[in-house]
């Protein structure tokens, strides 16, 4: 994830499968955005610990929201700006993204998250668990929270990215704000991942994948539900767009 501009400007027609060259460009843009998300967001968690809390929890939440916002504006017109395997799967499930492109997108997102985590380890060292997510209380509590947080994130994304009535140029602000709000109140409980790639990269580099089932399954279920619910309640007679960028 201004004048009244339809969402097609951010997420242009791409329901039909892209050529191999176009797909490489789109996956490349996805990798840049996902790298930025993990590098800035998880980096903020790590710097906050190194600096004795200079960034603060609110600062970390805002960092995640702001980096998502700016990368949507930077790459959304190229690739749709998913940066998240759960978002990619959810868009495909409602027919707004080609299933043929799903493996490439998810592979790119995971590799980029891993690369960002490795870069952070090289620059900052193995601190703060590499910014990985982990439940503070019971795993079941965090699982339910991740499902709900991702539901609302995907609900917003589907609204601003596929509904012709939405103001397309506000997509980055709407989605980034949703990420920041979720991180502010959900972060102290579950880490407010909402993104399997964001959790996998730091967890793998930190050497602890014990909770990846939670941060893999929970966000995917929430995203599938969020996309489906918005599709059910939207006005079907309104213009639609896909979520795969312009390539």
PyMOL commands that set and color helices and strands:
alter all, ss='L'
color gray80, all
select helices_A, chain A and resi 7-9+20-50+56-79+85-93+99-124+128-131+139-162+168-190+196-206+212-233
alter helices_A, ss='H'
color red, helices_A
deselect
rebuild
show_as cartoon
